């Protein structure tokens, strides 16, 4: 592409050397004709073939037609405003690799090169199963010890943002359906994700349920919050157990569910959008655990900003997650971070931009 020498602008095809003396105050006068020869300009439109003997095109804005002639007000070099044969795509050039995410412009390029269809991967399908006898649906008045169920819509929205297709199961409480039945009903999906019941102190611990109907592979991970997350397999389908507390649910989902969705799609999980900012106070952390500390960014986006830790007294969605602009990740080998240290704030709320990108994000 193109398969011929193509004009890229509206204007006049010329021989470049005939325009070398042209300036804005002293134009060069060329005869207008349909046959390009020395001293001749041929009117052309963008996309048309380059007339034989012409080697450049002057834009219409730099020309003036007068009395059967063309006044050229700007010199052009040989090849200017011309796409020569094969300059965009050559016959042997690979267009995309397996794992590349196709943008609208990529689909147009495929069509232009004669590729009407290409094999693609389906978006990973995720069964989202909230559990907990203390949960009530929105609109119900929660009594003492009861809370409105928010994890299901929350995780479903994350699945959509991270490139999957969620199916939200109704909340599993102490009713007729058991957690095991809900998990088995979701095994036609690529992943089953449960929220709640992953802690050893829960009334109906999901790890025991998964062990009864399948195999529990991992229970407990070295992240804070999110210790009680786990992974099992039921009927050949991965089952990811997330904590029920929203903050811990978010952290565990970002560290376990997000990369799983990327790998199912055949790509590497891209890094979160991030900014650098100093801490405004000391951060404690426990050695041996990877800590994720929620912070808000104070200051102007175009000026100096500081990362201020969000109070950790609550694990609910509104007081615990919504005020945060992101989190800082404290490695396992560190025991706290001093005030003033520059940290990377991962902006988990911001969608990852793929503008200007195709292809896979390389594994670090």
C-alpha positions as CSV (number, residue, x, y, z in Angstrom):
1,X,0.0,0.0,0.0
2,X,-0.4,2.1,-1.9
3,X,-0.3,0.0,-5.0
4,X,0.5,3.1,-7.2
5,X,2.3,6.4,-6.7
6,X,-0.5,8.4,-5.0
7,X,-1.2,12.1,-4.5
8,X,-1.8,12.9,-0.8
9,X,-3.2,16.4,-1.1
10,X,-5.3,18.5,-3.4
11,X,-3.1,20.8,-5.5
12,X,-1.0,20.7,-8.7
13,X,1.5,18.0,-9.8
14,X,4.8,19.6,-10.9
15,X,8.4,18.9,-11.5
16,X,10.0,20.0,-8.3
17,X,12.9,21.8,-9.9
18,X,10.4,24.1,-11.7
19,X,9.3,25.5,-8.2
20,X,12.7,26.1,-6.6
21,X,12.5,29.9,-7.1
22,X,9.0,30.2,-5.8
23,X,8.3,32.4,-2.7
24,X,5.3,34.0,-1.1
25,X,6.2,37.4,-2.6
26,X,7.6,36.2,-5.9
27,X,5.6,33.2,-7.3
28,X,6.7,31.0,-10.2
29,X,4.3,31.0,-13.1
30,X,3.6,27.6,-14.7
31,X,1.4,26.7,-17.6
32,X,-1.7,24.7,-16.6
33,X,-2.1,21.5,-18.6
34,X,-3.1,17.8,-18.4
35,X,0.4,16.7,-19.6
36,X,3.3,17.4,-17.2
37,X,6.3,18.7,-19.0
38,X,8.9,21.3,-18.1
39,X,7.2,24.5,-16.8
40,X,3.8,22.8,-16.5
41,X,1.4,22.2,-13.6
42,X,-1.3,19.6,-13.6
43,X,-4.3,20.0,-11.3
44,X,-4.7,16.8,-9.1
45,X,-6.9,15.6,-6.2
46,X,-5.8,13.7,-3.2
47,X,-5.8,10.0,-3.9
48,X,-5.3,10.3,-7.6
49,X,-2.3,8.8,-9.4
50,X,0.8,11.0,-9.8
51,X,1.0,12.1,-13.5
52,X,3.9,10.7,-15.4
53,X,7.0,12.9,-15.3
54,X,5.8,14.8,-12.2
55,X,7.8,14.2,-9.0
56,X,6.0,16.5,-6.5
57,X,2.7,18.1,-5.6
58,X,2.1,21.7,-4.5
59,X,-0.8,22.1,-2.2
60,X,-3.8,24.0,-3.4
61,X,-3.3,26.6,-0.7
62,X,0.1,27.5,-2.2
63,X,-1.2,28.0,-5.7
64,X,-3.4,30.5,-7.6
65,X,-4.9,29.8,-11.0
66,X,-4.9,32.9,-13.3
67,X,-5.5,33.3,-17.0
68,X,-4.8,29.6,-17.8
69,X,-1.7,29.5,-15.7
70,X,-0.8,28.4,-12.2
71,X,1.1,30.7,-9.8
72,X,3.1,28.7,-7.3
73,X,3.9,30.5,-4.0
74,X,6.0,27.8,-2.3
75,X,8.9,25.6,-3.5
76,X,8.5,21.8,-3.1
77,X,11.1,19.1,-3.0
78,X,11.1,15.9,-5.1
79,X,8.7,13.4,-3.5
80,X,6.8,16.0,-1.5
81,X,3.1,15.2,-1.0
82,X,3.4,11.9,-2.8
83,X,3.0,8.4,-1.3
84,X,5.1,6.1,-3.5
85,X,4.2,2.5,-4.2
86,X,4.7,0.4,-1.0
87,X,5.5,3.3,1.2
88,X,2.8,2.5,3.7
89,X,2.7,-1.3,3.8
90,X,4.9,-3.7,1.9
91,X,3.8,-7.2,0.8
92,X,6.2,-8.9,3.2
93,X,5.5,-6.7,6.2
94,X,3.6,-8.3,9.2
95,X,0.7,-6.1,10.3
96,X,-0.1,-7.6,13.7
97,X,1.0,-10.3,16.0
98,X,-1.1,-12.7,18.2
99,X,-2.1,-10.8,21.3
100,X,-2.4,-7.3,19.7
101,X,-5.5,-5.4,20.6
102,X,-7.1,-4.0,17.5
103,X,-8.2,-0.4,17.4
104,X,-10.7,1.0,14.9
105,X,-7.8,2.2,12.7
106,X,-6.3,-1.2,12.8
107,X,-9.5,-2.8,11.6
108,X,-9.5,-0.3,8.8
109,X,-6.0,-1.2,7.8
110,X,-6.8,-4.9,7.8
111,X,-9.8,-4.2,5.5
112,X,-7.6,-2.0,3.2
113,X,-5.1,-4.8,2.8
114,X,-7.8,-7.3,1.9
115,X,-8.2,-9.0,5.3
116,X,-12.0,-9.2,5.8
117,X,-11.7,-11.4,8.9
118,X,-9.1,-12.3,11.4
119,X,-9.2,-14.8,14.3
120,X,-9.7,-13.1,17.7
121,X,-10.1,-14.2,21.3
122,X,-13.4,-13.9,23.1
123,X,-13.6,-11.6,26.1
124,X,-13.1,-13.7,29.2
125,X,-16.5,-14.5,30.8
126,X,-16.7,-14.1,34.6
127,X,-19.4,-15.4,37.0
128,X,-19.5,-12.9,39.9
129,X,-21.0,-14.5,43.1
130,X,-21.5,-12.3,46.2
131,X,-22.1,-14.3,49.4
132,X,-23.0,-13.5,53.0
133,X,-26.0,-13.9,55.2
134,X,-25.6,-10.3,56.4
135,X,-26.2,-8.8,53.0
136,X,-29.4,-7.0,51.9
137,X,-30.3,-5.6,48.5
138,X,-30.5,-1.9,47.8
139,X,-33.8,-0.5,49.0
140,X,-34.0,-2.8,52.0
141,X,-33.5,-1.3,55.4
142,X,-30.4,-2.9,56.9
143,X,-30.8,-3.8,60.5
144,X,-28.0,-4.2,63.1
145,X,-25.3,-6.4,61.6
146,X,-26.6,-6.2,58.1
147,X,-25.1,-4.2,55.2
148,X,-26.2,-3.4,51.6
149,X,-24.5,-5.7,49.1
150,X,-22.1,-3.6,47.0
151,X,-19.3,-6.1,46.1
152,X,-21.2,-7.7,43.2
153,X,-21.8,-4.6,41.1
154,X,-18.3,-3.3,42.2
155,X,-16.5,-6.3,41.0
156,X,-18.6,-6.6,37.9
157,X,-17.7,-3.1,36.9
158,X,-14.0,-3.9,37.5
159,X,-14.3,-7.0,35.2
160,X,-15.8,-4.8,32.5
161,X,-13.0,-2.2,32.8
162,X,-10.3,-4.9,32.8
163,X,-11.5,-6.5,29.6
164,X,-14.0,-9.2,30.7
165,X,-17.7,-9.9,30.4
166,X,-19.3,-10.3,33.9
167,X,-22.5,-12.2,34.8
168,X,-23.7,-11.1,38.2
169,X,-25.3,-13.9,40.2
170,X,-27.9,-13.0,42.8
171,X,-26.5,-12.7,46.3
172,X,-26.1,-16.1,48.1
173,X,-27.4,-15.9,51.6
174,X,-28.8,-18.5,54.0
175,X,-31.6,-19.1,51.5
176,X,-32.4,-22.2,49.5
177,X,-29.3,-22.0,47.2
178,X,-25.9,-23.0,48.7
179,X,-22.6,-21.3,47.8
180,X,-21.5,-24.6,46.2
181,X,-24.5,-24.7,43.9
182,X,-23.9,-21.1,42.9
183,X,-20.2,-21.8,42.1
184,X,-21.1,-25.0,40.1
185,X,-23.7,-22.9,38.2
186,X,-20.9,-20.6,37.1
187,X,-18.5,-23.2,35.9
188,X,-19.5,-22.6,32.3
189,X,-17.6,-19.3,32.5
190,X,-13.9,-18.8,32.2
191,X,-13.6,-17.8,35.9
192,X,-15.9,-17.9,38.9
193,X,-15.3,-15.1,41.4
194,X,-16.8,-15.1,44.9
195,X,-16.9,-12.3,47.4
196,X,-17.1,-12.9,51.1
197,X,-16.7,-16.1,53.1
198,X,-13.0,-16.5,52.5
199,X,-11.8,-15.9,56.0
200,X,-11.3,-18.8,58.4
201,X,-13.7,-17.2,60.9
202,X,-16.6,-17.0,58.5
203,X,-19.8,-18.9,59.2
204,X,-19.8,-20.6,55.8
205,X,-16.1,-20.6,54.7
206,X,-15.9,-20.8,50.9
207,X,-12.5,-22.6,51.0
208,X,-14.2,-25.6,52.6
209,X,-17.0,-25.4,50.0
210,X,-14.6,-25.4,47.1
211,X,-12.7,-28.3,48.7
212,X,-15.9,-30.3,48.8
213,X,-16.9,-29.8,45.2
214,X,-13.4,-29.4,43.6
215,X,-9.9,-28.6,44.7
216,X,-8.6,-25.7,46.9
217,X,-5.1,-24.8,45.7
218,X,-4.2,-21.6,47.7
219,X,-5.8,-20.1,50.7
220,X,-4.1,-17.0,52.1
221,X,-1.7,-14.6,50.3
222,X,0.9,-12.2,51.5
223,X,-0.9,-9.0,50.6
224,X,-2.4,-6.4,53.0
225,X,-5.3,-5.9,52.8
226,X,-6.5,-9.1,51.1
227,X,-4.9,-11.8,53.2
228,X,-7.8,-14.2,53.0
229,X,-8.0,-14.4,49.2
230,X,-7.7,-17.9,47.7
231,X,-7.8,-19.9,44.5
232,X,-9.4,-23.2,43.6
233,X,-10.7,-25.3,40.7
234,X,-14.2,-26.7,40.2
235,X,-15.1,-28.7,37.2
236,X,-12.0,-27.4,35.4
237,X,-12.9,-23.8,36.0
238,X,-10.7,-21.5,38.1
239,X,-12.5,-20.2,41.2
240,X,-11.1,-17.0,42.8
241,X,-12.2,-16.3,46.4
242,X,-12.1,-12.6,47.2
243,X,-12.6,-11.1,50.7
244,X,-16.0,-9.5,51.4
245,X,-14.6,-6.2,52.8
246,X,-14.6,-3.8,49.9
247,X,-11.1,-2.4,50.3
248,X,-9.6,-5.9,50.7
249,X,-11.8,-7.1,47.8
250,X,-10.4,-4.4,45.6
251,X,-6.8,-5.0,46.4
252,X,-7.1,-8.8,45.9
253,X,-9.1,-8.3,42.7
254,X,-6.4,-5.9,41.3
255,X,-3.6,-8.3,42.1
256,X,-5.2,-11.6,41.2
257,X,-8.3,-11.1,39.0
258,X,-7.0,-8.3,36.7
259,X,-3.9,-10.3,35.5
260,X,-6.0,-13.4,35.1
261,X,-8.3,-11.6,32.7
262,X,-5.3,-10.3,30.8
263,X,-3.7,-13.7,30.5
264,X,-7.0,-15.3,29.4
265,X,-7.1,-12.6,26.6
266,X,-3.6,-13.6,25.6
267,X,-1.9,-10.4,26.7
268,X,0.2,-9.2,29.6
269,X,-1.6,-7.0,32.2
270,X,-0.6,-3.4,31.5
271,X,0.6,-1.3,34.4
272,X,-1.8,1.0,36.2
273,X,-1.6,4.7,35.3
274,X,0.7,6.3,37.9
275,X,2.2,9.5,39.2
276,X,5.1,10.2,41.5
277,X,4.6,12.1,44.7
278,X,6.2,12.4,48.2
279,X,4.6,11.0,51.3
280,X,3.3,13.6,53.7
281,X,3.8,11.3,56.7
282,X,5.4,8.0,57.6
283,X,3.8,4.8,56.5
284,X,4.1,1.7,58.7
285,X,4.1,-1.8,57.1
286,X,4.7,-5.4,58.1
287,X,7.8,-7.1,56.7
288,X,7.0,-10.1,54.7
289,X,3.7,-8.7,53.3
290,X,3.2,-6.5,50.3
291,X,1.2,-3.6,51.5
292,X,-1.2,-1.4,49.5
293,X,-1.8,1.9,51.2
294,X,-4.6,4.0,49.9
295,X,-3.7,7.7,49.4
296,X,-5.2,10.8,48.1
297,X,-3.2,13.4,46.1
298,X,-3.3,16.9,47.6
299,X,-2.2,19.9,45.5
300,X,-2.5,21.0,41.9
301,X,-2.2,18.4,39.1
302,X,0.2,20.8,37.3
303,X,2.2,21.6,40.4
304,X,3.7,19.9,43.5
305,X,1.4,17.2,44.9
306,X,1.8,15.1,48.0
307,X,0.4,11.6,48.8
308,X,-1.7,11.6,51.9
309,X,-2.7,8.2,53.3
310,X,-6.5,7.7,53.7
311,X,-7.5,6.6,57.2
312,X,-7.7,2.8,57.5
313,X,-10.3,2.7,60.2
314,X,-13.0,1.7,57.8
315,X,-13.3,-1.0,55.2
316,X,-16.5,0.2,53.6
317,X,-16.8,1.4,50.1
318,X,-17.7,5.0,50.7
319,X,-15.2,5.9,53.5
320,X,-12.5,3.4,52.5
321,X,-12.2,3.4,48.7
322,X,-14.1,6.4,47.2
323,X,-11.9,9.2,48.7
324,X,-8.6,7.6,47.5
325,X,-6.9,8.6,44.3
326,X,-4.9,5.4,44.2
327,X,-2.5,3.5,46.4
328,X,1.2,3.1,47.0
329,X,2.7,-0.3,47.1
330,X,5.2,-1.1,49.9
331,X,7.4,-4.1,49.1
332,X,7.6,-7.1,51.4
333,X,11.2,-6.5,52.4
334,X,10.5,-3.0,53.8
335,X,9.5,-2.1,57.3
336,X,7.7,1.2,56.8
337,X,8.4,4.2,54.5
338,X,9.6,7.5,55.9
339,X,7.8,10.8,55.3
340,X,9.0,12.7,52.3
341,X,10.1,9.7,50.3
342,X,9.0,9.8,46.6
343,X,6.5,7.0,45.9
344,X,4.6,5.8,42.9
345,X,0.9,6.3,43.3
346,X,-1.0,3.7,41.2
347,X,-4.2,5.3,39.9
348,X,-6.4,2.2,40.0
349,X,-9.6,4.2,39.3
350,X,-8.3,5.5,36.0
351,X,-8.8,3.2,33.0
352,X,-5.6,2.2,31.3
353,X,-5.2,4.1,28.0
354,X,-4.3,2.2,24.9
355,X,-4.0,5.3,22.8
356,X,-1.1,4.9,20.4
357,X,-0.5,1.3,21.4
358,X,-0.9,-2.0,19.7
359,X,0.6,-5.2,20.8
360,X,1.3,-6.8,24.1
361,X,2.7,-5.1,27.2
362,X,6.1,-6.9,27.8
363,X,6.5,-8.9,30.9
364,X,8.8,-7.3,33.4
